[in-house]
Amino acid sequence: MDRNTFTGLLIIAAILLAFTYFMRPSEADLKREQLLQDSLKRVAAGVAQQPAGDSMANAKVAEKTIDSALLSGPFGSAITGEEQLVTLENDVLKLTLNTKGGRIASVELKNEKRWDGDPLVLFEGPGNSFGLNLFVNNRNYSTNDLYFVPQPASGSDQAVMRLNYGPGQYIDFVYSLEGSNYLVNFDIRLQGMQQVIASDVDKLNLQWTADLLQQEKDMAAEQRYSTVYYNMEEDVDRLKENKDDEETLAGPVKWLSFKQHFFTSALIAESQFQGGKASVVTDVTKNNVIKTTSATLALPFTHQASETFNMQFYFGPSHFNTLKEVGYDLEDQVQLGWGPLQWINRWAVIPVFNWLDNFNLSYGIIILILTILLKLVLFPLTYTSYISQAKMRVLKPEMDEIKEKFKDEPTKVQQEYMKLYKSAGVNPLGGCLPMLLQMPILLAFFYFFPASFELRQESFLWVNDLATYDEFFKFGFTIPFVGSHLSLMCILMTASTIIYTYMNNQISGVTGQMKYIGYIMPIMFLGFLNSYPAGLNYYYLCANLITFSQQFMIRMFIDEGAIHNKLQENKKRPNANKKSKFQARLEEMMKQQQQQQKAKAGAKAKK
């Protein structure tokens, strides 16, 4: 063994000894561990009494004393009990009620499935709570922690959970289903509690917390569309979706909902809640949970001998028409875009989509027909844009001559261009304006397809679910900008956009750097839209293919030679070279700019 090896082994041994010395448990830690192990052994052996000097045993005795005091105090009989489950169901809902808290422990939508085929349960588990917060005998109680007793109900579609306080004093939670819809009638009845609850309390806080469970393949998309919505003072608003948020609800609240991408859990008041608070949190440590939502809603309390608060739950799809049938502007939870985009979707796209849906066609065919109808409506704008581009194209030789003649005078080039446009009767923006007018409609579809519940789990061609991306190519690892997969529908959309850009460059005659800049956007869209719904990419693909067809047909019937002759005739008009006030002002501005540039150049030359 050489000296270097010996030295290395000596250093390693020193490190291990130091680690053992400094990381060894303290005497206090050893004592606590011994006490814990002794306690566990006594519990296993059924030993009832603990040593007097054992601190853990003293804590157990104190806990038993507190329990005894609680059992003989308010809600004494409800402090302890056994959890029992009661089931209510109709054709679309299956509710599981728990006697602990008297609350809805889970909700299953019977006609829907998770993305993996499992039953679709909106919420369940320990991350969920629901109940009244009560201040009784200088102590806070939550009904969520107390045990209710099931009572005889008027039918199989109703369940009554009772929290007993004393003779003739109780709180009932009453649940009932109506027919085959997603609404659950929910009443809170307080009997004889007017003297029990502190006299200065005029509101009872209803606390509701729920872990929103993952239902879709794309968890990131679900998080992007999930948050808390509420209707406060006739206005529907929501908490932020892209980060944790909390909001104090200062005004009367008609309803509040925990909305996921395609499903909603809402609580609707018959009158109104008296304000409250709401929050949404993303906790990545919770498995299968996209977000945790919470709300506190205030119920008015007037200390009457008998008081009832009538409410309704909505547990169902975030489907525009279904929510609209419920009323109270619940459909405003479906994100259809901002400003005019929302109006286009609400008053044009959705009615046409619903009309096509009545024919029981595949949704892939419906999207194709919808795109064709849209392109037919926009055809006058497309035609106008093409004619304007054709005019610019036939003028290009003359524009090239001007550019060559005044190549050292950019301002003069622009002035001569304006004269040429004026004399030929050409609007240089004529090709752009029709395209800009189409943009709101194209953007409206960008919001419509991701929000369409109808497309959820609907297949078309190789796509299993039009409401999410198609994983045609799976990498097994993540690539920056692209992700862990490639969507074939997105690839086809990107390829068609590149071809469209090429054809558009040929039509418009664009040259220079602008000729290549147009190819950058499709590549960016590939990374951006790769994780968006296949239905959206399919729509853009159809739109590009139809645009190709329209341009091909227009080129067949348009004679560019006739357009050139018409422009030359326009130049011969008596007022062809007469300047408009706008053109005169524009030329004057250009002259001033040219003079300023010459002055700056002269100043630099003198230096």
N, C-alpha and C positions, 0 to 999 in steps of 0.2 A: 504494500500500500504506500503510495507516494505521499509527500507532505500536503499537496493540494487536496487530495481526496480525504485525508485525515482531518484537515481543517474544515472542509465542507460538512463532514459528518458531525463534527463537534459543534458547529454553528446550528445545525438542524436539531441536535439534542438539546442545546440551550434554549432554542425557541420553543420546543415542546414542553420543557420543564417550566418555562416562564408562563406559557399559555395555561398549563395545568394549575399553576399557583394562583394566577390572577383571576381565572374563570371558575374556580371552585366555589360552591355555594357557601353563603355565610351561615353562621350558627342560627340566626333567625330563620333563614330559609329552610334549614334542616329541621328546625323545631316545627315550623308550620306544616311541612310535608309529613312529619311524623304524626302530628295531630290529625291531619286529613286521613292518613291511612288507618289510624286507630278508630276514627269516627266511622269510616267505611266498614271496618271489621265489625264494629258494634251494631251498625245497622243491619249488616248481613246476618249476624247472630241473633237479631231480635232483641237486643238489650235496650231497655226502655230508659234507664237512668244514665246520666253522664257524670264523670268526675267533677267535683265542685270547682276545681281549679282550671278546668278546660274552657277556654274562651269560646270555642265553637259551640260547646254544649250550652253555655249561657245564652248565646245568640238564639239557639233553638228554643230554649225556654221562653225567651222574650217574644219570639215569633208566635208561640202557642198562646201566650197571654193576649197578644194583639188580636189574633184570630178569635179568641173567646169574646173579646170586647166587641168585635165587629158582628159576630153572630147574634149578640144580644142587642145590637143597635139598629139603625136604619137599614132596610133591605136585608135584615139578618138572615132570613131563610133563603135569600138569593145569592148570598156570598159564595156558597159552595154548591156543588151539584154535579151531575153527570151530563155530558154533552149528548144530545139526541138530535138526529137529523130527520127532517120532514120534507117531503118532496111535493112540489106543485108542477104540473106540466100541462101544456096544450100541444097543438100540432107543430109549433115552431120553437117553443121555449121549454126548458127543463130547469126549474129553480130548486136548489137545495137549501133549506133553512136550517139554522143551527140554534138550539135552545140557549146556548151560551151567547148572549147578546141579542137573541131573538132576531137575528139579522139574516140576510141572504148570504150564505157562505160561498155559493158558486152559481154561475149561470152558464148553461150550455145552449147554443143555438143548434137545434136538432137537424135543420136542413143545410147546414154549412159544415165544412171541414177545414182543418188546418192545411197548410201547404204540403205537409207530409202525409195527409190522409187521416190523421187522428181526429177525434171529436173536437169541435171548436168550443173551448171554454173561455169566456171573457175574463173571468178572474176567479181565483180560489187560493187557499193557503194562508199562512200566518201573516203575510204582508197586507192583508185586507182587514178593514175594520169599519164599523158603522154603528153609531149610537148617539144618544143624548148625553151631554155633560150637565150634571145636576149638582147644585150646591145645597146640601142638606145637613143641618146640625153642624155648621161650621166645617164641613168636610166636602170635598169634591168626589163625586161618583160618576163613572161612565157606565152607561147601560151595556156597552160592548163587553164589559168584564163580568156582568151579572147573569144569573141563570133565570131564564124565562120558563114558564110552564105552558105547554100547548093546551088550548081550550077547544071545546066543541065548536065546529064551524058550521055554517049554513049549507055547505055543499063541498063537493070534492075539489072545486076550483078555488077554495078559500082556505086560509090558515090564519089562526089567531094565536099570537104569542103574548103571554101575560107575565109582567114583572110585578110581583106582589110586594106591597110595603106594609100594609096592615089591614084590618077589617074594613072593607069598603074603600080601600085605597090601593090603587094599582095603575100601571101603565100598560096599555095594549098596543102591540104592533100588528096591524091587520093587513094581510096580503090577499089579493084576489086577481084571477086572470079572466079576461073577457075574450071569448071566441078564439080565433086563430090569428091573433096579431101580436106585436112585440111590446105591447103595453102591459104594465103590472100596476094595478091600483094599490096604493099604499097609504094607510091612515095611521096616525099616532093619536091615541085616545088617552087622556089623563083624567082619572076619576078620583075625586077626593084629595087631590094633591095641593089644593090651594093654600092650606096652612102648613104643609110640609116644606115646600120650597120657600126660601128666604123671601120676605115681603118686599125687599128692595129689588128683586129680580123681575125685570119686565121682558126679558128675552131668554129663550132656551137655545143653546148652541147645539146644532146637529153636526157631528164630526164624521166625515167620510174619507177613507183612504183606500186606494186600490193600486195593486201592481198590475200594470197592463202587460199581458202575456204576448209573446211573439206568435203571430198567426201566419205570417208570410215568409217566403224564402229570403227576401232581401230585408234583413233587419235594419240596415242603415236607412232604407227608404221608409220603413215603418216609423222609425224615430223622427224622420224629417217631416212626417205628416201627422204626428201625434202630440196632443197637448190638451189643455183645459179650455173649454169654450163656456161662455155664459151670456145670457140675455139680461142686460141691466139697463133699465129705463128705456125700453123699446129699441135698444141698440145691441147687436151681437158683436162681441169682441172675444179675444183669446189671449192666452199667455204665449210667450215666445216659444217657437218650436226648435230653434237651433241652439238653445242653451237653457240652463236652469233658470226658472223665473218664479216670482211670487208677486201677488197683487192683492191689495185691500179693496174689497167691493163696497164702496161707500154708499151706493144707492140701492133701491129696491131691485131684487133679482127675481126674474120669472122662472128661469131654469139654469141649470149648470150641468155640464157634461164632461166626461172623460172620453175624449175622442181618439181612436186609433186611426190608422190609415183607412180601413174599410169597415170599421165597426164602432159603435157608439154606446156608451152607458150614460144615460141622462136622468136627472131628477127634476121633475117639473112640479111647481107649486100651483095649487088651484087658485090661490090669491097671489101672494108674493113673499119671498124671503126678505127679511129686513137687513140686507147687507151680509157681509161676511169676509172671508179670505180664501184665496186659492193659491196653490203652488204646484210646480211640476219639476221633477228631478230625474236626471239620467244617472243610474248607478250601474256601472259596468260589472260590478262584483256579483250582481244578482243574475243567476243563470236563467235564460229564457224570459227575462223581463226587459221590455223595451224602455219603459219609463215608470216612475212611481208618481201618482197624482194624488192630491189631497185637497180637501175643501172643508171649510167651516161655514155653515149657513145659520142665520139667526131666525128663530121662530118667535112670533109675538106671543107673550104669555100675560094674561089679564087676571090670574088668580080666581077664576071661576070654579065652581064645584065640578063642572064637567067641561072639558075643552077638547076639541078635535082639530087636527091639522090634516087636511086632505092633499095628497100628492099622487104623482104617478112616476113610475120608472119607465124608461124606454131602453130596452136591451135589443139591439138589432143592427142591421147593416147601415153604413153611412151612404145610403142610396138616395139620390136627390128627390125622386118622386115619392119614395116611402116616407122620408122625413117631412116632405111638404104636406102629405096627407095628415100627419100628426098635428101640424100647425105650429104656431108660436115662433115661426121663422127658424125652425130647427135645420132646414135645408141650407141655411147660410153657413153651416159648418163645412160644407163641401166647397173646397177651394177651387173656384173657377177663374181666378185671375183678378187683376185690379182694374178699376175704372171701366173703360169701354170693352175690355176683354171679357169681363164678367157679363156684361149686357149681351155681347155676341153669343156667348155660350148659353146663357139663360133663356134668351128669347129666340134664338135661331138654331144653334147646333143641337141642343137637347131636344126640342120639339121634332126636328127632322130625324134625329137618331131614334127617338121613341116611335115615330111613325114607321120607320124602316123595320124596327124591332117587331112590329105587329105581324110581319110576314114570316116570322120564324125562320129567318135565314141565318147562316153561319155569320158570326161577328166579323170574320175576315171579309166576307162578301159585303156586309153592311158598311164596313170602313171603306171598301173600294167604291161602292155606290155613293156614299157620302162625299168622297173625294171628287168623284166625277161631277156630282151636282154642284159642288163648290167651284170647280174649275169652269163649269158652264156659266155660273153666275158671274165669275170674274173674267170671262173671256173677252168682253169689250175692253177691259183694262189691259189684258194681255195683248190684244190686237193693236191697241193704241201705242203700247210700249214698243211692239215690234216695228210698227211703221215709223216711229220716231227714230229708232235705231237704224232703220234702213236709210232714212234721210241723212243721218249723220255719216253713214257709211259711204253714200254716193258723193258726199261733200269732202270726203277725206283727201282725195288728190289735191283739191284746191287748198285745203288746210295745210297739207304738207308743203305746198309751194310757199304759202305765207310764212310758215315756220322756217323754211330755208332762207327766204328773202330777208327776214328780220331776226336771224338766229342770235344776234348779239343784243337784241332789244326785247326782252320778255314782255314788257308792258305794251309795246307796240304790237306784238303778236296777238295779245289778248284783245286789243282794240280792233285789229283787222278781223279777228274771229267774230267779234260782235257785229261788225259791218256785214260780214258774209251771212251770218244768221239772219240779220234783219232783212237784207235784200232777198234772200232765198225763202223767207217765211218759215224758218225752222226754229223751234224752241229747243235749246240744248238740254233742257231738263225734262223734255217730253217723254223720254224713256225711263226716267227715274221716278217721276211722280206716280204713274200707275203702279209701279212696284211698291212704293211707300204706302199707297192706299191699300195694298193687299197685306201688308205686314201685320196689322191688328188681327186679321182673321187667322193668319198662320200662327201667330203667338197665342191666340185663343185656344187653338187645338193643342198647343204645348201644355196648357193647363187642363184641358178637358180629358185627355186620355189617361193621365196618371190618376185622376180623381174618379174615373168611371168604374163603379162597382160592377156594372154589367160585364166587363171584360175579365173579371176575376175568375181564374181557373177555367177560362174558355180556350180551347185549343184551335189551332189553324195551321195547316201544313205541318212543319216540324216543330212548331211552337206549342208547348204544353199549356202555357198560361200567358195570355196576351197582356195581362196586367203587370207583368214583371219581365225581366230580361230573359232571353233564351241563351242557355249555356251551351252553345254549339261546340266551342273549343274550350276545354278546361285545362288550365296550366298546372294546378296543384301548388302554385306559389303565386305571389303577388308581384305584378309589374307596375312600377310607378306610371301614373297617368292613365293606365288601361285597367288594372285590377287583376283578378285571378281568372278571368275568362274573356272570351271574345264572343260577342253576339253576332250571329250570321245575318240577322235582319239589319243590324247596325252596319255591318260591313257592306251589304248590298246598298243600303241607303247612302253610305259614304261614296261608294263607287259611282252610283247614279248622280250624286251631286258633283263629283269631279267631271263626269261626262257633260253634265248640264253647264258647268262653268266653261268647259272647252267650247261647247256649241255657242254659248252666249258671247264668248270672246270673238268667235268667228263672225257672229252676227253684228256685234257692235264695232268690230274693227279695232279694239283696244290694243295698244302696243306698249312697249317699255316695261317698267317694273309693275305697272298695274295689271299686266297680262298674267303675271305669276302670283300676285298677291291673292287673287281669287281662289287659288288652290290651297291656301293655308287654312281657311275656315273649315273646309270639309275634314281635314286631318284633325283639327281641334274638336270638331263635332264627334269624331270617332271616339275620342277619350271621354268626352263629356256625356254623350248619349249611350255609351256602351252599357251602362247600368240602368238606363231608363226602360220603361215598358216596351216590349216588342211591338205592341199595338201602335205606339207613337212612331217608332222607326218605320213600321210598315206603312203608316199613313204618309210619311215623308217620301218613302220609296214610290208609292202610288202617285203622289203629287208630281214627282220628277218625271215619271214615265208618261203621265198624261200631258205634262208640259212639252216633252219631246214631241209627242204626237201633234199637239196643237201647232208648234212651231214648224213642223214638217208640212202640215197642211197649209199654213199661211204662206210659206215659201213657194208652194206649188201654185198659188193663185195670185201672188204679188209679183208684178213686173217692175224690177228695179230700174230698168231703162225708162219706163214711163214716169217713174218717180223723178229720175234725173231731168227729164225733159220738162216736167212740171216746175221743178225748182228753177231751171233756167228761164222759163217763162215768167216766173215771179220776179226775177231780177229786172225784167223789162217794164215793170209797172211804173207809172209816173212817181209814185210815192215810195218806191222800193228802198231808196236810200235816205228817206226822211227819218230823222232821229226822233224817238220818243223822249219825253222828259226824263224818264228813268235812264234811258240809254245815254242821254246828254250828261246827266249827273254822274253816271258811272264812268264815262270817258274822261270827264273833268277830274274825278278822283284818281284815275289811272295816270293822267298827265302830271298831277301834283306828286304822285308817288314816284314817277319817273324823274321829275326834277329833283326831288329829295335824294334819290339814289345817285344822280349825277353830282349833286353838291357834296355828298359824302365821299364819292370817289375822288372829286377834286381836292377835298381837304386832305385825304390820305396821300394824294400825289405830292402836295406841297410839303407834307412832313417828310 
